[in-house]
């Protein structure tokens, strides 16, 4: 099985964010999931700037449960969306049908986007392209489908994070392998197989063909152990860590050690 097939299999078991869908797939359930999402990750609202894209053509790569996709559409954007998994597409389609919204949704690959050159004013992707084997190709595809002057807003994982420290403690130090690299730990133990993380300089290099590239690190609920730890991590040690984790101190001194690396820029005119 290829790495991409393993990624597909992993996310097809549960779409990203499905643990927040605590109720049925109905209007109330989807609204509750969106509220939980923006409570845990409030920086999405300013980063995506949903209201700024009214009457614009917006592509989202990686749909999850469709909360961000919905928010763009409610603010008047013309939406297209693509996801590697049929599961995410089906859930987002149901969400849109219930809300009376429209989007052109398709199953497809971020490394080979099925769109013409210069098709979109914005390409948005939250926590997705670090999972695909050829992230460089995915970044190139984002710029290809943008119109000249169009913008991208992408979140990828940050190498030097508290999540990385926790992975090193559990799977490196505690297993007698303290020299294990962060890259190897992310690939083996953070979400789907082969997951990658980037420094700010590496993120800028991914989009080096673009203009006005900016990066920002966000300390997350994962770094602070304020939420679940995804599909792969359970156990007594994690439960104990949640009780003793010094969140107040980490908020004061650890802001540069967040897992989320927000990258934005625009395609040259």
C-alpha positions in Angstrom: 0.0 0.0 0.0 1.4 3.4 -0.9 1.7 6.2 1.6 -1.1 8.1 -0.1 -3.4 5.1 0.2 -2.5 4.9 3.9 -3.4 8.5 4.3 -6.7 7.9 2.5 -7.5 4.9 4.7 -6.7 6.8 7.9 -8.9 9.8 7.1 -11.7 7.8 5.6 -12.1 6.1 9.0 -13.0 9.4 10.5 -13.0 12.8 8.8 -10.9 15.5 10.5 -13.0 17.1 13.3 -15.5 14.3 13.4 -14.8 13.9 17.2 -16.5 17.3 17.6 -19.7 16.1 15.9 -21.2 14.9 19.1 -24.7 15.0 17.8 -26.4 13.6 14.7 -25.6 15.0 11.2 -28.5 17.5 11.3 -28.5 21.3 11.5 -28.1 21.4 15.2 -25.3 18.9 15.2 -23.4 20.7 12.5 -23.9 24.1 14.3 -22.6 22.6 17.5 -19.6 21.2 15.8 -18.8 24.6 14.2 -19.2 26.3 17.6 -16.8 23.8 19.2 -14.3 24.2 16.3 -14.1 28.0 16.6 -14.0 27.9 20.4 -10.9 25.5 20.2 -9.3 27.3 17.2 -10.5 31.0 17.3 -7.6 32.2 15.1 -9.3 30.5 12.1 -11.8 33.4 12.1 -9.3 36.1 11.5 -7.0 34.0 9.3 -9.7 32.9 6.9 -11.4 36.3 7.1 -14.6 34.7 5.7 -16.5 37.9 5.0 -13.7 39.3 2.8 -14.4 36.8 0.0 -18.0 37.7 -1.0 -18.6 37.3 -4.7 -15.1 35.6 -5.1 -14.3 32.1 -6.3 -12.9 30.2 -3.4 -11.3 26.7 -3.4 -10.9 24.8 -0.1 -8.5 21.8 -0.2 -9.4 19.3 2.5 -13.0 19.7 3.8 -13.1 18.0 7.1 -16.7 18.3 8.2 -17.3 21.5 6.1 -17.5 24.1 8.9 -15.1 26.6 7.2 -16.6 25.7 3.8 -20.0 26.7 5.2 -18.8 29.9 6.7 -17.3 31.0 3.4 -20.6 30.2 1.6 -22.7 32.0 4.1 -20.6 35.1 3.5 -21.3 35.0 -0.2 -18.3 33.2 -1.7 -18.7 31.0 -4.7 -17.4 27.7 -3.3 -15.5 24.7 -4.7 -14.1 22.0 -2.5 -11.9 18.9 -2.8 -10.9 16.2 -0.4 -9.0 12.9 -0.8 -11.8 11.1 1.0 -15.3 10.4 -0.1 -16.3 10.6 3.6 -15.5 14.3 3.9 -17.2 15.1 0.7 -20.4 13.3 1.6 -20.5 14.9 5.1 -19.9 18.4 3.6 -22.5 17.8 0.9 -25.1 16.8 3.5 -24.2 19.8 5.6 -24.8 22.1 2.5 -28.0 20.4 1.6 -29.4 21.0 5.1 -28.3 24.6 5.0 -29.6 25.3 1.5 -26.0 26.2 0.3 -24.2 25.3 -2.9 -20.6 24.2 -3.6 -19.0 22.2 -6.3 -17.6 19.3 -4.3 -15.3 16.6 -5.6 -13.1 13.7 -4.4 -9.5 14.4 -5.6 -5.8 14.8 -4.9 -4.1 18.0 -3.7 -1.1 17.1 -5.8 -3.2 17.1 -9.0 -6.0 19.6 -8.7 -8.7 19.0 -11.4 -9.1 22.7 -12.1 -7.9 25.0 -14.9 -5.1 27.5 -14.4 -6.1 30.8 -12.8 -9.5 29.6 -11.6 -9.7 31.0 -8.1 -9.4 34.2 -6.1 -8.5 32.4 -2.9 -7.2 28.9 -2.1 -7.8 28.0 1.5 -6.5 24.8 3.3 -6.5 24.2 7.0 -4.2 21.4 8.2 -4.1 19.3 5.0 -1.2 19.5 2.7 1.3 18.3 5.3 -0.4 14.9 5.0 0.1 14.4 1.3 3.4 12.7 0.3 4.5 15.5 -2.1 3.7 18.7 -0.2 5.9 20.7 -2.6 3.7 19.6 -5.5 0.5 20.5 -3.6 1.9 24.0 -2.9 2.7 24.4 -6.6 -0.8 23.3 -7.5 -2.2 25.9 -5.2 -0.3 28.7 -7.0 -1.2 27.2 -10.4 -5.0 27.4 -9.9 -4.9 30.9 -8.3 -5.6 33.9 -10.5 -2.8 36.6 -10.7 -3.1 38.6 -7.5 -5.1 35.8 -5.9 -4.3 34.8 -2.3 -3.6 31.5 -0.5 -4.2 30.9 3.2 -2.8 27.6 4.4 -2.2 26.0 7.8 0.6 23.4 8.1 2.2 21.9 11.1 5.1 23.6 12.8 8.2 21.6 13.6 9.2 23.2 16.9 6.0 22.7 18.9 5.0 21.4 22.3 3.2 18.6 20.5 6.6 17.7 19.1 8.1 17.8 22.6 5.4 15.4 23.8 5.9 13.0 20.9 9.7 13.0 21.6 9.1 12.3 25.3 6.7 9.4 24.7 8.2 7.8 21.6 11.8 8.9 21.7 13.1 9.4 25.3 10.8 6.9 27.0 11.6 4.2 24.5 15.3 4.8 24.8 15.6 6.6 21.5 16.4 10.2 22.4 18.1 10.9 19.1 14.9 10.2 17.1 14.3 13.2 14.9 11.1 15.3 15.1 10.5 14.6 11.4 10.5 10.8 12.1 8.2 11.3 15.1 5.7 13.3 13.2 5.7 10.9 10.3 5.2 7.8 12.6 3.0 9.1 15.4 1.0 12.3 14.5 -2.2 11.5 12.7 -1.9 9.8 9.3 1.3 8.1 8.2 3.9 10.4 6.8 2.7 13.6 8.4 5.2 16.4 8.0 6.0 19.6 9.9 7.9 22.7 8.8 9.9 25.6 10.2 8.9 29.1 9.2 11.8 29.3 6.8 10.7 26.0 5.2 7.2 27.2 4.9 8.3 30.3 3.1 10.4 28.1 0.8 7.3 26.0 -0.1 5.7 29.1 -1.5 8.8 30.9 -2.7 7.2 31.6 -6.1 4.6 33.7 -4.4 4.6 37.3 -3.2 4.1 38.7 0.3 4.5 35.4 2.0 3.8 35.7 5.8 4.0 33.1 8.5 2.6 33.0 12.0 2.8 30.3 14.8 -0.3 29.6 16.9 -0.2 27.8 20.2 -3.0 25.2 20.0 -5.4 23.3 22.2 -3.2 20.3 21.3 -0.1 21.9 22.6 -2.0 22.9 25.8 -3.7 19.4 26.2 -7.1 21.1 26.3 -8.8 18.7 23.9 -8.7 15.2 22.6 -5.5 13.9 21.0 -7.0 12.5 17.8 -7.4 8.9 16.7 -4.1 7.6 17.7 -3.4 8.7 21.3 -5.1 7.4 24.4 -3.9 6.1 27.8 -3.2 6.8 31.4 0.0 8.8 30.8 -1.8 11.2 28.6 -4.7 11.6 31.1 -2.1 12.3 33.9 -0.3 14.8 31.7 -3.6 16.7 31.2 -3.9 17.1 35.0 -0.3 18.5 35.6 0.3 20.4 32.3 1.4 24.0 33.2 -0.9 25.7 30.7 -0.7 29.2 32.4 3.1 29.1 32.1 3.1 27.7 28.5 0.8 30.5 27.4 3.2 33.0 28.8 6.5 31.6 27.5 5.6 29.1 24.8 3.7 31.1 22.2 6.4 30.4 19.6 6.1 26.6 20.2 2.6 26.1 18.7 1.8 23.3 16.4 -0.1 25.4 13.8 1.9 27.4 11.3 -0.3 29.8 9.3 1.1 30.7 5.9 -0.4 33.3 3.6 0.6 35.1 0.4 -0.5 35.9 -3.1 0.3 34.9 -6.6 2.3 37.4 -8.6 0.3 39.5 -11.0 
